[in-house]
Amino acid sequence: MNLTLATDDTGGPEIFASLQGEGPSMGVPVAFVRLSRCNLACTWCDTAYTWHFEGDNRPHRDGVAYDRKANQVTLSPAETAERIAALGQKRLVITGGEPLLQASALAEMLAHLPDITVEIETNGTVAPPARLDVRVDQYNVSPKLSHSGNPAELALLPERLDAWASEPRAFLKFVVASPADVDEVLALQERYRFRPERVFLMAEGTDSATLRARQAWLSDLCLQHGFRMSDRMHIHLYGDTRGT
């Protein structure tokens, strides 16, 4: 079973070394692999080239539909692992899209990388099978709030949120565009008993000015409620670009 990856600006697989830009590992040197396909459709998604293909009528604010053939590439798990290993990093971030849609092939890939520390970025709707779960050191779970445009019955699955709340390897990272979004986070925290120190609030934005403006009020709300705040460091460093 092959992996379906997103492409970088050259049309090759989006496998690269960089600094983790978000969440609990922000600033750590890592290897990234970005997979294609997603089961949700966030209107503000900054990697819409992984899912918003021609013929997909789900809304996205940019209104761009991508050619699937030009934005997807398939590799075997072994070849993907070889390319990751060649980057020489000790930590791997698997992102997407929604990586857990390709869990079986990921498990096979990670069998070729036994000494690397693994974090998976997920929207939290898909349960990792045991064969993959045993190889994961950290889950960066980003449940999607109503401003994402996803209906709650698709994006906020009670059985999955219960599981993530009790998973010691999981951090919850919420994308926030307005103070009202934080009210949603608080309601979810109360229902699912998320520990505040494992909750990150991250401003939505794909340019530094937008992020800084939203962080000005978001920082106060993090302080008030005991949440951690995540920047999007890669946006400040590289802009909203692939392979960074």
N, C-alpha and C positions, 0 to 999 in steps of 0.2 A: 504494500500500500504506500503510495507516494504522498508527499506533503504538497499542498498548494500554497505557494508563497506569493506575497505582494512583490512588485517590481520596484527597483530604484529608478533614477532618472536615465540610466543607461539601458533599461530593459532587462537587466539581470536581477537575480533574487536579492531582496532587501535584507542582507546580512551584513552587519557592520559593527565596528567598535566605536563607543562613545561614552560619555558620562550619563548615568541615569539622571533624567531631568525632573522626576516627580517622586513623591511618596517617601517612604521610610528609608530608601537607599539612595536618595538624591545626592548627586556628587560622586558616587562610586563608579570607577571605571568598569565597564561591562561590555560583553558582546550582546548584540541585539539580533533577533530573528523576527521578522514580521510576517505573519501568516495572513492569507486572504480569506474572505467570507465572514459574514456576521449574521446572527439571527435577530439582531435588533437594528434600528435605523434612527440614530440620533440626528436631529435636524442640524446640529452644530458640529457634527463629527469632523475632526481634522484629518482623518484618514479615510475619507469617503471613497477613495480609489480602491479600497479593499472590498467594497460591497455595492456601491451605487452604480451598477453597470447599466448599459443601454437596455431598455425594456423594464427596468425596475421603477415603478411609479411611486414608491414611497418618497415623501418630500425631504429635500435637503435645501438648506438656505442658499447654497451657491448655485443651485439649479444645473449642475454639471452632471452628465451621465457619461461614465467612462467605458471605453472599449474593453471588454473582458479579456480578450486575447492579448492585448498590449499591456495589461496590468496584472496578469497572473502568470506564474511559471511553476512547473512541477519539478521536484527533485526527490530522489529517494531519501529515506531517512539517513542512510549511511553517508551519502554525498553531502547532505545538509550538515551533518555532524562534522564531517571533514572540513568544510568551509568555516564552521564556527571555531573548531580547534585551531585552525590556521591563524585566527586573530590573536591567539595567545592570552586570552583573558581568563580570570579565575571565576568569574560570575557571568551567568547568562540570563537575559531577560527575554522571555517569549511573549510576544504581543501580537496585536492584530488590528482589525478584525476581532473575532472571538476564537482564541486558540483552542479552547476545550472542545470545539466542534471537530477537531482533528486529533483527539486524545490518543487513539491507538497508534497512529503513526508517530506522534510525539514520544510516546513511551519507547518505541523502537529506536528513535533517534537518540534519546537520552541514554539508552543502553550502550551507545558508542562513546558516551561522555561521562564515565563514572566518577570523575574527580572534580567536576564543575559544580558550583553552587547555582541552584536554579530558582528563579522567581517567574511566576506566570501572572500576567495581567489579564483579568477576566471581568466580564460584566456581571458575573455572579449567578447566571441563570442555568448553568450547566454543571452537573456534578462530575468531578473528576473520577474516573475509574481507578480501582486500586493499583493496577499495573503502572499507571502514570503517577498517581498520588504519592507512592512510596519514594519517588525520585524528586519530589518538589520540596524545596526548603522554605519558600515564602509565596503566599498568594496576595496579590494586590487587587482587591475586589472593588469594583466601581459600580455599585447599583445606580440605575438611571432614574432620576427624578422626573416629575411631570413635564418640566420645561424641555426635556430631551425630545418630546413628541411621541414617546413610546407609551402605549397603554400599560397601566400598572399590572394588569393580568398577564402580560408578557414579560415585563421588566422586573417586577418585584414579587418573586415567587416565595410564599411564606416558608415552605419546607427548605428552600435553599438559603434564605436569610437566617433561619434558625440554625442551620448547619454552619454557616460562616461565622455567626456570632459565637459559637462554641469551639471554633477551630483556632488553636493557639498560633498557627502559622499565618493566619489571615489578618490583614489590615483593611479597613474600609475607607475608601477614598471617594468623596462625593464632589462632583462638579457643580459649582455654584455660580449663578449669573446675577441673582438678586437676593436681598435679605429674606424674601419670602421662601426661597429655596431652603434656607437654613431651618425654617419652621418645619418643613417636610422632614429634614434630617432628624430634628428633635422628636418628631412623632415616630419615626422609624426606630430611633434609639430607645424610646420608651417601650415600644411594642416588642422589640427583639433583644433588648438589654445589651446593646453594643457598649463595650467599655470605652469611655471617652478618650482615653490615652491611645486607643487603637484606631481612632477615627481621624481622618484627614479631611479638611475642607480645601478645595482647590478652585481658584477663580477660573471661569471659562474665558478663553480668549486666545487668539493666535497672533497677537502682537504685544509688544512690551507696554505700550501706553494703556491698552485695555486692561491688561493684567494688573498694572500698578494702580489704576483707578479703582478697580474692584477690591484689590487687597487692602486699600485704605480703610474700607468699612468692614471687610471680612476679618481683618486682624482683631478688631474689637470684639466681634462675635465669637471668635475662637477663644479669646481670653475670658469672655463672659461664661462660656459653656464648657471650658476645659478641653476643647478639641485642639488638634494640631493643625497647622496651616502648611500646605504644600505650595511651593512655587512651581513654575514650568520653566526651569532653568535653560532647557534647550531652545526655547523660543527666544530668550534674551541673547543666547550665544550664536544661534544659527538661523533664526527666523523659522517660519513655518515651511520646512523643506523636508524632502524624503532623505532617508539615510543619515539622519542626525539624531 
